[in-house]
Each structure stands twice: as C-alpha cells, then as structure tokens.
Amino acid sequence: MAAISNSIAFLGPLGTYTHEAALFFAERLGIEDPDLVACASFDEVFDCVDRGRTAYGVVGKENSLEGPVTATLDNFAFRSGAVILGEKVVDIHHCLVLHPDAQRADITTVASHPQGLAQCRRFLNENLPGVATIAVASTAESACIAAADPSVAGIANALAAQLHGAKVARTDIEDHLGNQTSFALIGRPGSAPQLTGPRTKTSLALFLQVDRAGSLSMILSEFSYAGINLSMIQSRPTKQQLGDYMFFLEFFGNVNDPAVTTCLNCLRMKLREVKVLGCYPVE
C-alpha cells in the first residue's frame, strides 16, 4: 500500500527535537495537516520510509558537540535505500522541566537522553549536586516522566514540556550555547525534489575495493583535482572485520555539475561503490 503523501516518521514521542524538525519540514513541504508517525528509534524511521509506511522520515545527522549520529550513518551505509531530500539545523536549547506542583527541593532524580544529560553536566553539578541521573530513550520521554512524578526532573525542550504537561523551571541550561543538530528529511529513491534552497549539498558513502595504504589520500585527491571543498568526512567500520572502514563525505555542490560528475566517475573506477545518499537544497 502506498504511503500517504502527508505522512512523516520521526523519533518520538511528541516534543523531541526531531519532532521540531518534522514540523519545519512539513511547513516547507506545504503540508498543512501532517500525519506524524512517532517511532521508537531512527532505525524504525528508516524502516517506515523503506517499507512505504510513510512518505517521509526525519532523522538526526550530526550534533555540533557529539558529532555524527552513528545510527543514521549505519542505516544509510548498510540497511536503507532512503535518500536525503533536505536538511534543517535546529538550535538545541535544553530546559529543566518538573511536575507542575514540584519544587527544586523535591527532585531526587534527573532523567533525560544520554546526550541531554552530557550536554547539561555543568548545570547539574552546580545546581543539583549529588542528584542521581538516569538515561531514557529521548528528551521528550523525560518530560513525560517528570510530568507524572514530582521527584523526577527532566531535561527537554519547552515544546515537550508544553505537550506533556510539565512546567519549565529553568531555560537554556546547556553547557554550550552554540549547540546545534542537523536533521535530514529522507524519502524513497526516485522521490521528486520537493524543496528549494540557495545552495545544494551532496552526501556520499564510499566503499573501498581493498584496505590499503593511501586509500584516503587517493579519494581526497580526486576532490582536490575537481576543486571540490569537502564540508564533512567521517570514517565508519564496515562491520566486516577489524580495521576495515568506509567513508562518508559531504560537500556543497550538485551531482549534475560537470566537475562533480567527473570526480564521481573517477572514484567509481577506483572504489567498490560510490553511493549517493542525497543531493538536496540547504538554507
């Protein structure tokens, strides 16, 4: 059964930063009443798109503090045929959220996603010293827990607090105010372009024929000869054997540009696979 054209899978529950990005993409796509499908993991988001349960999905790509989202990279490389259709950078502003009737003194536990806890470590040490922390599946889930238990504080965004009935006790508690996450809108291969933007970015996954000295230098030299400036390069294990790696790369440019086409064709002659993960507009 074909996916409903207004359906978007995202990492739930409601109120995650992925939910924020999904709402942005829905607006950009001109979807007034999106059918938002909450998933328990990014793996499930990819499955929704690959199996046609939803037309689109939203997954985290990279955090400015924690680096690339490995679950997303592994899906692109090894599990999924989905492609990137767009990108959105979301500013991450964490809040301390409590039960509506709770006070700071009532808190015996702080719950949040592991990254949320790590990104607010200084605040917790200074304001809630000695209070136990527990990891949960998402920042939004921590808002759900806090809304139901006066002894638990959550670290989430203001949207999650509003949606799940918690109150915001403190805003902007993150240790680094420049914290940002880039999210990708994904769809099935062959999806017609739906978004526009002033620049185009291309994402690739590159697989070596064999692991040998100079492989990365060879790859980089092709981009250098073509005058292409890479904006990201990340190695990931192929999961075949220890020390065997593949590479993710991103650059601003279009696969239809002559220089890019020549570069990719040269790489295809030297590598086992050049997988184009997406050529998409960015703001």
C-alpha positions as MATLAB code, in Angstrom:
seq = 'MAAISNSIAFLGPLGTYTHEAALFFAERLGIEDPDLVACASFDEVFDCVDRGRTAYGVVGKENSLEGPVTATLDNFAFRSGAVILGEKVVDIHHCLVLHPDAQRADITTVASHPQGLAQCRRFLNENLPGVATIAVASTAESACIAAADPSVAGIANALAAQLHGAKVARTDIEDHLGNQTSFALIGRPGSAPQLTGPRTKTSLALFLQVDRAGSLSMILSEFSYAGINLSMIQSRPTKQQLGDYMFFLEFFGNVNDPAVTTCLNCLRMKLREVKVLGCYPVE';
ca = [
       0.000    0.000    0.000;
       1.409    3.399   -0.973;
       2.358    5.768    1.802;
       0.060    8.693    2.496;
       1.689   11.730    0.903;
       1.468   13.826    4.078;
       2.968   11.177    6.399;
       6.263   11.840    8.182;
       8.008    9.431   10.565;
      10.131   10.896   13.359;
      11.820    9.903   16.601;
       9.106   10.154   19.242;
       7.406   10.827   21.448;
       5.930   14.225   20.655;
       8.196   17.039   21.732;
      11.595   15.691   20.648;
      13.935   17.899   18.677;
      13.264   15.532   15.769;
       9.568   16.417   16.154;
      10.522   20.101   15.887;
      12.417   19.369   12.672;
       9.490   17.318   11.320;
       7.137   20.263   11.853;
       9.590   22.507    9.986;
       9.816   20.116    7.053;
       6.032   19.732    6.945;
       5.716   23.502    6.582;
       8.424   23.606    3.902;
       6.646   20.819    2.025;
       3.368   22.718    2.180;
       1.693   20.024    4.295;
      -0.924   21.789    6.416;
      -2.092   18.712    8.337;
       0.864   16.298    8.522;
       0.325   12.698    9.588;
       3.185   12.465   12.082;
       4.219    8.915   12.964;
       6.225    8.672   16.204;
       8.932    5.977   16.176;
      10.997    4.453   18.954;
      14.330    4.756   17.117;
      15.950    6.136   13.990;
      16.069    2.533   12.718;
      12.283    2.485   12.822;
      12.099    5.821   10.983;
      14.202    4.360    8.168;
      12.022    1.234    8.119;
       8.865    3.353    7.779;
      10.285    5.032    4.693;
      11.875    1.933    3.157;
       8.699   -0.129    3.528;
       6.410    2.635    2.294;
       4.564    3.138    5.579;
       5.318    6.855    5.392;
       6.263    9.156    2.538;
       8.973   10.875    4.548;
      11.110   10.477    7.629;
      13.215   12.795    9.758;
      16.485   11.599   11.311;
      19.346   13.262   13.136;
      22.522   13.665   11.072;
      25.068   15.417   13.244;
      25.361   17.308   16.521;
      27.842   20.144   16.867;
      29.098   18.746   20.203;
      28.672   14.984   19.867;
      29.467   14.581   16.169;
      27.690   12.420   13.564;
      24.707   10.283   14.588;
      26.080    6.785   14.079;
      22.663    5.093   13.835;
      21.817    7.324   10.893;
      25.161    6.737    9.177;
      24.873    2.968    9.566;
      21.367    2.938    8.108;
      22.491    4.918    5.079;
      25.516    2.678    4.568;
      24.258   -0.811    5.313;
      20.492   -1.087    5.783;
      18.453    1.518    3.951;
      17.846    2.704    0.427;
      16.412    6.031    1.614;
      17.880    9.256    0.268;
      18.237   12.718    1.766;
      15.762   15.271    0.428;
      16.551   18.227    2.699;
      18.396   19.397    5.778;
      17.466   21.556    8.767;
      19.761   22.794   11.523;
      17.960   23.099   14.874;
      19.328   25.107   17.795;
      19.320   22.879   20.869;
      18.081   24.680   23.983;
      17.579   22.400   26.950;
      15.220   23.198   29.825;
      14.898   21.753   33.304;
      11.289   20.536   33.419;
       9.326   19.489   36.510;
       5.951   18.203   37.644;
       3.537   21.180   37.765;
       3.457   21.066   41.585;
       7.136   20.181   42.181;
       9.872   22.427   43.522;
      13.616   22.097   43.044;
      13.966   20.640   46.538;
      11.647   17.755   45.640;
      13.972   16.419   42.959;
      15.757   13.147   43.717;
      16.429   12.053   40.120;
      17.139   13.730   36.791;
      16.112   11.791   33.677;
      16.962   12.514   30.057;
      18.524   11.157   26.903;
      22.247   10.439   27.465;
      23.210   13.371   25.244;
      20.868   15.686   27.137;
      22.493   14.693   30.425;
      26.003   15.074   28.991;
      25.245   18.460   27.462;
      23.972   19.852   30.793;
      26.610   18.329   33.081;
      27.893   21.652   34.415;
      24.386   22.881   35.256;
      23.581   19.645   37.067;
      26.813   19.695   39.062;
      26.253   23.297   40.146;
      22.500   23.242   40.754;
      21.608   19.640   41.579;
      24.811   18.208   43.073;
      24.584   14.591   44.110;
      21.217   14.038   42.442;
      21.077   10.701   40.610;
      20.675   10.668   36.824;
      19.001    8.046   34.651;
      19.104    7.680   30.880;
      15.872    7.384   28.888;
      15.154    6.992   25.176;
      14.575   10.681   24.390;
      14.464   14.131   25.954;
      10.706   14.205   25.339;
      10.260   10.987   27.316;
      11.960   12.686   30.252;
       9.293   15.409   30.102;
       6.599   12.701   30.230;
       8.228   11.144   33.291;
       8.659   14.485   35.050;
       5.033   15.435   34.396;
       3.927   12.264   36.192;
       6.429   12.161   39.092;
       7.225   15.184   41.329;
      10.527   13.606   42.389;
      11.919   13.423   38.827;
      13.203   16.321   36.741;
      13.592   16.051   33.015;
      15.912   17.727   30.536;
      13.900   18.547   27.432;
      12.797   21.436   25.254;
       9.941   23.786   26.022;
       7.747   22.125   23.367;
       7.975   18.763   25.162;
       7.100   20.355   28.490;
       4.063   22.045   26.970;
       2.831   18.921   25.174;
       3.232   16.568   28.132;
       2.044   18.812   30.964;
       5.344   19.585   32.701;
       6.486   23.037   33.755;
       9.726   24.729   32.720;
      11.800   25.535   35.809;
      14.915   26.826   34.000;
      15.682   27.535   30.366;
      18.954   27.378   28.424;
      20.670   25.023   30.865;
      23.001   23.543   28.231;
      26.727   23.939   28.894;
      27.453   25.208   25.368;
      25.064   27.775   23.903;
      26.175   27.002   20.336;
      24.708   23.502   20.497;
      23.039   22.583   17.188;
      21.841   19.417   15.463;
      21.330   18.933   11.746;
      18.328   16.812   10.735;
      17.703   15.147    7.393;
      14.396   14.746    5.605;
      14.532   11.323    3.955;
      12.407    9.666    1.288;
      12.479    6.677   -1.025;
      14.833    6.645   -4.052;
      13.369    8.473   -7.009;
      11.377   10.882   -4.841;
      10.762   14.063   -6.777;
      12.517   17.149   -5.363;
      10.133   18.908   -3.020;
      12.293   21.642   -1.509;
      14.322   24.555   -2.805;
      17.219   26.475   -1.335;
      20.072   28.819   -2.245;
      22.716   26.064   -2.058;
      22.904   22.369   -2.861;
      24.686   19.796   -0.736;
      25.655   16.266   -1.758;
      26.211   13.379    0.683;
      28.145   10.242   -0.270;
      29.098    6.856    1.154;
      32.327    5.451   -0.296;
      33.356    1.790   -0.075;
      36.922    0.672   -0.800;
      37.869   -2.246   -3.043;
      40.554   -3.232   -0.547;
      42.004   -1.521    2.508;
      45.491   -0.374    1.592;
      47.887    2.476    2.306;
      46.972    5.719    0.569;
      43.276    4.909    0.000;
      42.019    8.016    1.781;
      44.671   10.157    0.086;
      43.503    8.865   -3.295;
      39.897    9.746   -2.502;
      40.768   13.217   -1.292;
      42.980   13.885   -4.311;
      40.035   13.357   -6.685;
      38.050   16.042   -4.884;
      41.109   18.308   -4.811;
      41.659   17.941   -8.579;
      37.992   18.824   -9.157;
      38.210   21.890   -6.898;
      35.579   20.494   -4.520;
      35.853   21.566   -0.880;
      34.581   18.871    1.479;
      32.443   20.061    4.390;
      32.482   16.710    6.237;
      34.399   13.452    6.186;
      33.739   10.591    8.589;
      35.028    7.035    8.675;
      32.893    4.123    9.874;
      33.739    0.426   10.276;
      32.263   -1.772    7.571;
      31.287   -4.354   10.209;
      33.159   -6.975    8.181;
      36.441   -7.158   10.068;
      38.531   -5.089   12.460;
      40.317   -2.215   10.707;
      38.075   -2.287    7.615;
      36.493    1.138    7.068;
      34.300    3.073    4.654;
      33.856    6.833    4.404;
      31.057    9.372    4.468;
      31.658   12.706    2.733;
      29.648   15.865    2.162;
      30.260   18.916    0.021;
      28.366   21.876   -1.369;
      27.683   21.096   -4.990;
      25.344   19.239   -7.325;
      25.965   15.768   -8.775;
      24.998   17.231  -12.170;
      27.812   19.801  -12.074;
      30.459   18.753  -14.658;
      33.317   18.830  -12.143;
      31.343   16.761   -9.647;
      30.259   14.258  -12.304;
      33.857   13.766  -13.436;
      35.067   13.357   -9.845;
      32.446   10.742   -9.016;
      33.078    8.816  -12.230;
      36.788    8.664  -11.429;
      36.023    7.404   -7.940;
      33.673    4.740   -9.328;
      36.575    3.309  -11.330;
      38.729    3.026   -8.196;
      36.242    2.105   -5.446;
      33.875   -0.801   -4.867;
      30.879    1.518   -4.550;
      30.070    5.223   -4.632;
      26.647    5.582   -3.028;
      24.946    8.962   -3.447;
      22.927    9.440   -0.260;
      21.308   12.613   -1.491;
      21.693   15.807   -3.470;
      19.473   18.319   -1.726;
      18.888   22.042   -1.061;
      20.064   23.676    2.148;
      19.404   27.104    3.622;
];
